[in-house]
Amino acid sequence: MEAQLPVAGSPHHLTVVPALGETPVFWPGQKVRVLERYPLGHYRVPLYLRGRRGVVERLVQPAIDNEEEGFGLNAGLKRHYYRISVPMSDIWSNYAGSGQDRLYIEVFETWLEATPHA
């Protein structure tokens, strides 16, 4: 289930009540980078996306951190998933499609960091 929250700074953004009392870290339109981490075990961020930059398209309803849960380490803390878009040409240097083509993927909050507005 997706949460359709307004863009930060919009006239309606202050009227949003965060799900389960939790405030999102990122907002639609914000530039982010997928962290480059290589933990042991199975993790849900493809290797080809690590270190890539994208834009938050929308927030997804908060969920339990399934990576921590898989190792029995989660005490029920919920955080957000974010649907981000990454240019295909940034992922594959020899991509021959349109420069407008994007990969859309949902990434858990702990795998993202904000990037400068440059």
Z-matrix of the N, CA and C atoms (Angstrom, degrees):
N
C 1 1.432
C 2 1.523 1 108.29
N 3 1.314 2 117.80 1 128.30
C 4 1.453 3 121.62 2 -176.19
C 5 1.521 4 111.04 3 -99.22
N 6 1.311 5 116.61 4 139.95
C 7 1.452 6 122.10 5 175.39
C 8 1.513 7 107.98 6 -94.42
N 9 1.283 8 117.58 7 124.59
C 10 1.458 9 122.37 8 179.79
C 11 1.526 10 108.46 9 -96.13
N 12 1.313 11 116.98 10 83.88
C 13 1.450 12 121.44 11 -178.85
C 14 1.522 13 109.92 12 -94.55
N 15 1.324 14 117.58 13 144.86
C 16 1.458 15 120.57 14 179.38
C 17 1.525 16 112.12 15 -67.68
N 18 1.318 17 115.23 16 160.11
C 19 1.461 18 121.61 17 176.97
C 20 1.526 19 108.74 18 -66.77
N 21 1.329 20 116.78 19 139.40
C 22 1.460 21 121.48 20 178.10
C 23 1.519 22 109.63 21 -55.61
N 24 1.317 23 116.06 22 137.30
C 25 1.451 24 120.97 23 -179.86
C 26 1.518 25 112.94 24 91.54
N 27 1.330 26 118.03 25 -10.17
C 28 1.464 27 120.19 26 178.26
C 29 1.525 28 108.61 27 -74.95
N 30 1.330 29 117.94 28 160.26
C 31 1.462 30 119.63 29 -178.21
C 32 1.524 31 113.58 30 -62.75
N 33 1.332 32 117.98 31 -20.59
C 34 1.455 33 120.50 32 -176.57
C 35 1.516 34 113.81 33 -97.65
N 36 1.306 35 118.20 34 -7.02
C 37 1.464 36 118.87 35 -170.79
C 38 1.525 37 113.21 36 -67.68
N 39 1.313 38 118.98 37 -24.42
C 40 1.457 39 120.63 38 -179.91
C 41 1.525 40 112.38 39 -78.71
N 42 1.336 41 117.61 40 -13.17
C 43 1.457 42 120.37 41 -179.46
C 44 1.523 43 112.45 42 -88.51
N 45 1.320 44 117.63 43 -3.76
C 46 1.460 45 121.39 44 -178.30
C 47 1.522 46 109.43 45 -78.57
N 48 1.310 47 116.08 46 130.91
C 49 1.462 48 121.33 47 174.27
C 50 1.526 49 106.59 48 -99.22
N 51 1.331 50 119.00 49 114.03
C 52 1.464 51 120.87 50 -178.12
C 53 1.528 52 111.59 51 -57.39
N 54 1.316 53 115.65 52 141.31
C 55 1.458 54 121.65 53 179.10
C 56 1.517 55 109.67 54 -60.04
N 57 1.296 56 116.21 55 134.80
C 58 1.456 57 123.37 56 176.09
C 59 1.529 58 113.14 57 54.62
N 60 1.330 59 116.78 58 25.26
C 61 1.457 60 120.86 59 178.36
C 62 1.514 61 113.96 60 74.42
N 63 1.329 62 118.24 61 13.92
C 64 1.462 63 121.58 62 -178.14
C 65 1.520 64 109.96 63 -106.34
N 66 1.300 65 115.99 64 138.11
C 67 1.455 66 121.34 65 -178.93
C 68 1.523 67 109.67 66 -98.94
N 69 1.334 68 117.71 67 130.31
C 70 1.473 69 119.80 68 176.44
C 71 1.527 70 111.34 69 -62.48
N 72 1.314 71 115.93 70 150.25
C 73 1.459 72 121.73 71 178.01
C 74 1.531 73 110.55 72 -86.70
N 75 1.332 74 116.74 73 -33.44
C 76 1.466 75 122.53 74 -177.19
C 77 1.523 76 109.53 75 -121.15
N 78 1.336 77 115.85 76 158.54
C 79 1.460 78 122.07 77 -177.84
C 80 1.522 79 110.43 78 -128.32
N 81 1.332 80 117.34 79 155.33
C 82 1.469 81 120.09 80 176.33
C 83 1.532 82 111.29 81 -52.60
N 84 1.322 83 114.55 82 135.57
C 85 1.460 84 121.15 83 -178.48
C 86 1.517 85 113.96 84 93.13
N 87 1.318 86 117.73 85 -13.93
C 88 1.468 87 121.36 86 -178.61
C 89 1.522 88 110.25 87 -77.53
N 90 1.341 89 115.59 88 139.87
C 91 1.463 90 121.45 89 177.32
C 92 1.526 91 109.07 90 -83.32
N 93 1.331 92 114.82 91 136.00
C 94 1.465 93 121.09 92 -178.72
C 95 1.520 94 110.01 93 -136.47
N 96 1.311 95 114.92 94 165.45
C 97 1.462 96 122.57 95 175.20
C 98 1.518 97 107.56 96 -127.88
N 99 1.334 98 116.40 97 137.28
C 100 1.462 99 121.56 98 175.27
C 101 1.523 100 106.60 99 -80.31
N 102 1.321 101 116.19 100 127.23
C 103 1.458 102 120.52 101 -177.03
C 104 1.522 103 111.82 102 -64.37
N 105 1.319 104 115.42 103 150.18
C 106 1.471 105 121.84 104 174.50
C 107 1.516 106 107.48 105 -99.70
N 108 1.311 107 115.35 106 94.86
C 109 1.459 108 122.22 107 176.55
C 110 1.511 109 107.08 108 -127.93
N 111 1.310 110 116.27 109 151.40
C 112 1.460 111 120.96 110 -179.10
C 113 1.521 112 109.24 111 -135.19
N 114 1.349 113 116.46 112 63.76
C 115 1.465 114 119.20 113 179.96
C 116 1.527 115 111.36 114 -70.21
N 117 1.307 116 115.66 115 160.31
C 118 1.462 117 120.54 116 176.26
C 119 1.526 118 109.36 117 -74.17
N 120 1.310 119 115.96 118 149.50
C 121 1.458 120 120.15 119 177.26
C 122 1.512 121 112.01 120 96.19
N 123 1.309 122 114.72 121 -171.05
C 124 1.462 123 121.70 122 -178.37
C 125 1.524 124 109.85 123 -91.28
N 126 1.314 125 116.20 124 125.32
C 127 1.459 126 121.32 125 177.60
C 128 1.507 127 109.15 126 -129.96
N 129 1.318 128 117.11 127 153.76
C 130 1.446 129 122.76 128 -165.99
C 131 1.522 130 114.97 129 -96.30
N 132 1.303 131 117.90 130 24.31
C 133 1.469 132 121.18 131 174.70
C 134 1.524 133 107.07 132 -118.36
N 135 1.338 134 117.31 133 118.04
C 136 1.469 135 119.46 134 -179.09
C 137 1.530 136 111.92 135 -59.07
N 138 1.318 137 115.61 136 142.90
C 139 1.468 138 120.57 137 179.46
C 140 1.522 139 112.21 138 -55.78
N 141 1.334 140 117.69 139 -38.34
C 142 1.468 141 120.28 140 -176.58
C 143 1.529 142 113.02 141 -68.16
N 144 1.337 143 118.40 142 -12.08
C 145 1.468 144 120.94 143 178.34
C 146 1.519 145 113.30 144 -96.85
N 147 1.318 146 116.98 145 -16.94
C 148 1.462 147 119.20 146 -176.37
C 149 1.525 148 110.32 147 -65.68
N 150 1.330 149 114.88 148 129.49
C 151 1.457 150 121.48 149 -177.77
C 152 1.519 151 114.03 150 88.38
N 153 1.312 152 118.44 151 -6.61
C 154 1.473 153 122.14 152 -178.91
C 155 1.530 154 110.48 153 -83.73
N 156 1.320 155 114.42 154 153.46
C 157 1.464 156 121.55 155 178.69
C 158 1.513 157 109.81 156 -103.82
N 159 1.331 158 114.70 157 146.55
C 160 1.454 159 119.95 158 179.29
C 161 1.517 160 110.28 159 -152.24
N 162 1.322 161 114.56 160 -170.33
C 163 1.459 162 121.85 161 -179.23
C 164 1.526 163 107.82 162 -128.69
N 165 1.320 164 116.27 163 136.05
C 166 1.462 165 120.55 164 176.12
C 167 1.527 166 108.13 165 -69.86
N 168 1.321 167 115.70 166 123.05
C 169 1.462 168 121.46 167 177.70
C 170 1.522 169 110.78 168 -91.36
N 171 1.341 170 116.55 169 -41.34
C 172 1.462 171 120.79 170 179.23
C 173 1.515 172 110.38 171 -164.22
N 174 1.319 173 114.55 172 161.56
C 175 1.456 174 121.77 173 175.24
C 176 1.515 175 108.30 174 -90.50
N 177 1.317 176 115.31 175 149.63
C 178 1.451 177 122.17 176 175.98
C 179 1.529 178 106.42 177 -115.46
N 180 1.301 179 116.68 178 148.79
C 181 1.463 180 121.53 179 -177.79
C 182 1.526 181 110.74 180 -49.73
N 183 1.332 182 117.68 181 139.94
C 184 1.464 183 120.78 182 -179.93
C 185 1.528 184 112.12 183 -57.17
N 186 1.327 185 114.93 184 149.55
C 187 1.457 186 120.96 185 -179.45
C 188 1.526 187 108.83 186 -146.83
N 189 1.305 188 115.48 187 163.11
C 190 1.462 189 121.15 188 174.75
C 191 1.527 190 108.63 189 -67.93
N 192 1.300 191 116.90 190 142.66
C 193 1.465 192 122.22 191 177.57
C 194 1.522 193 108.48 192 -66.05
N 195 1.341 194 116.14 193 100.51
C 196 1.467 195 119.12 194 -174.73
C 197 1.524 196 113.13 195 -69.40
N 198 1.307 197 119.03 196 -20.88
C 199 1.464 198 120.46 197 176.03
C 200 1.529 199 109.95 198 -70.05
N 201 1.324 200 116.90 199 -45.49
C 202 1.466 201 120.96 200 176.73
C 203 1.521 202 110.04 201 -67.45
N 204 1.318 203 116.60 202 -41.34
C 205 1.468 204 121.29 203 -178.99
C 206 1.528 205 111.40 204 -59.90
N 207 1.331 206 116.44 205 -37.71
C 208 1.455 207 121.18 206 179.92
C 209 1.521 208 113.55 207 -62.48
N 210 1.327 209 116.21 208 -22.46
C 211 1.461 210 121.02 209 178.77
C 212 1.527 211 111.61 210 -105.92
N 213 1.348 212 116.22 211 9.50
C 214 1.459 213 121.04 212 178.92
C 215 1.512 214 113.83 213 70.87
N 216 1.340 215 117.71 214 24.56
C 217 1.465 216 121.07 215 -174.48
C 218 1.520 217 114.06 216 -105.13
N 219 1.320 218 118.71 217 -2.05
C 220 1.454 219 120.42 218 -175.17
C 221 1.517 220 110.17 219 -96.38
N 222 1.322 221 115.83 220 131.65
C 223 1.464 222 120.85 221 178.85
C 224 1.526 223 110.59 222 -99.27
N 225 1.328 224 117.08 223 22.76
C 226 1.461 225 120.93 224 178.29
C 227 1.506 226 114.62 225 97.18
N 228 1.329 227 118.29 226 4.09
C 229 1.456 228 121.20 227 178.10
C 230 1.521 229 109.76 228 -63.01
N 231 1.317 230 116.20 229 132.01
C 232 1.466 231 120.38 230 178.25
C 233 1.523 232 109.16 231 -110.37
N 234 1.318 233 114.21 232 144.08
C 235 1.464 234 122.39 233 174.43
C 236 1.509 235 107.88 234 -138.51
N 237 1.316 236 116.04 235 177.11
C 238 1.458 237 120.38 236 -175.64
C 239 1.522 238 113.65 237 -93.10
N 240 1.312 239 113.95 238 148.40
C 241 1.458 240 122.28 239 161.69
C 242 1.520 241 105.89 240 -95.59
N 243 1.318 242 115.85 241 151.59
C 244 1.466 243 121.73 242 177.68
C 245 1.515 244 108.46 243 -129.40
N 246 1.314 245 116.39 244 132.13
C 247 1.463 246 119.24 245 172.20
C 248 1.524 247 105.73 246 -84.68
N 249 1.336 248 115.46 247 118.18
C 250 1.459 249 120.66 248 179.20
C 251 1.524 250 109.30 249 -113.96
N 252 1.320 251 114.58 250 157.88
C 253 1.466 252 119.93 251 173.70
C 254 1.522 253 108.14 252 -117.78
N 255 1.328 254 114.47 253 137.70
C 256 1.469 255 121.60 254 -179.85
C 257 1.524 256 106.95 255 -128.40
N 258 1.340 257 118.55 256 129.13
C 259 1.466 258 119.59 257 177.87
C 260 1.535 259 110.65 258 -58.79
N 261 1.322 260 115.82 259 133.03
C 262 1.469 261 120.76 260 -179.83
C 263 1.527 262 110.65 261 -58.28
N 264 1.326 263 117.07 262 -36.92
C 265 1.468 264 120.06 263 -178.66
C 266 1.531 265 111.79 264 -68.71
N 267 1.330 266 118.01 265 -20.01
C 268 1.467 267 120.81 266 175.15
C 269 1.524 268 111.48 267 -79.71
N 270 1.325 269 116.24 268 -22.48
C 271 1.458 270 120.73 269 -179.81
C 272 1.528 271 110.38 270 -87.34
N 273 1.323 272 115.82 271 -45.73
C 274 1.464 273 122.00 272 -177.85
C 275 1.524 274 108.90 273 -121.22
N 276 1.312 275 117.26 274 110.32
C 277 1.469 276 122.01 275 -174.06
C 278 1.525 277 113.24 276 -60.79
N 279 1.319 278 118.44 277 -26.99
C 280 1.460 279 120.56 278 -179.18
C 281 1.531 280 112.09 279 -100.54
N 282 1.328 281 117.12 280 21.58
C 283 1.459 282 121.04 281 -179.38
C 284 1.528 283 109.76 282 -62.52
N 285 1.322 284 117.03 283 126.57
C 286 1.464 285 121.80 284 -174.34
C 287 1.524 286 113.72 285 -101.88
N 288 1.318 287 117.91 286 1.45
C 289 1.461 288 121.11 287 -179.07
C 290 1.515 289 111.84 288 -80.03
N 291 1.310 290 115.04 289 -170.25
C 292 1.464 291 122.39 290 -179.53
C 293 1.530 292 110.84 291 -63.42
N 294 1.299 293 116.41 292 145.25
C 295 1.462 294 121.93 293 175.27
C 296 1.516 295 112.61 294 -66.02
N 297 1.330 296 116.57 295 -13.01
C 298 1.466 297 121.78 296 178.60
C 299 1.535 298 112.58 297 -88.39
N 300 1.334 299 117.85 298 -9.13
C 301 1.464 300 121.21 299 -177.82
C 302 1.519 301 111.00 300 -67.89
N 303 1.320 302 115.58 301 136.93
C 304 1.457 303 122.26 302 -178.40
C 305 1.522 304 110.21 303 -132.88
N 306 1.322 305 115.50 304 151.68
C 307 1.451 306 122.22 305 169.13
C 308 1.524 307 105.88 306 -98.53
N 309 1.319 308 116.78 307 129.69
C 310 1.459 309 122.19 308 176.90
C 311 1.518 310 107.80 309 -109.24
N 312 1.333 311 115.77 310 128.13
C 313 1.458 312 120.31 311 -176.40
C 314 1.524 313 108.96 312 -149.78
N 315 1.320 314 115.69 313 147.87
C 316 1.457 315 120.53 314 177.01
C 317 1.524 316 109.04 315 -95.15
N 318 1.337 317 114.67 316 126.26
C 319 1.465 318 121.62 317 -175.94
C 320 1.530 319 107.94 318 -125.08
N 321 1.324 320 115.58 319 136.92
C 322 1.457 321 120.91 320 -179.55
C 323 1.522 322 110.25 321 -71.84
N 324 1.317 323 115.77 322 147.63
C 325 1.463 324 124.32 323 -175.24
C 326 1.530 325 113.85 324 -51.12
N 327 1.322 326 117.78 325 -37.53
C 328 1.466 327 120.90 326 -176.10
C 329 1.530 328 112.97 327 -69.91
N 330 1.328 329 118.03 328 -9.71
C 331 1.460 330 122.28 329 179.48
C 332 1.523 331 112.45 330 -100.48
N 333 1.329 332 118.75 331 2.80
C 334 1.463 333 121.33 332 -175.47
C 335 1.521 334 111.37 333 -118.35
N 336 1.343 335 114.67 334 150.58
C 337 1.455 336 121.10 335 170.56
C 338 1.517 337 107.97 336 -137.55
N 339 1.327 338 116.56 337 150.81
C 340 1.456 339 121.51 338 178.39
C 341 1.523 340 109.56 339 -71.41
N 342 1.320 341 116.19 340 148.25
C 343 1.464 342 121.84 341 176.46
C 344 1.512 343 108.84 342 -119.26
N 345 1.335 344 117.65 343 158.58
C 346 1.455 345 121.00 344 178.43
C 347 1.536 346 110.96 345 -60.59
N 348 1.308 347 115.13 346 160.13
C 349 1.469 348 121.53 347 -178.46
C 350 1.520 349 113.58 348 -79.09
N 351 1.307 350 118.02 349 10.75
C 352 1.477 351 121.22 350 -177.42
C 353 1.498 352 112.32 351 -64.95
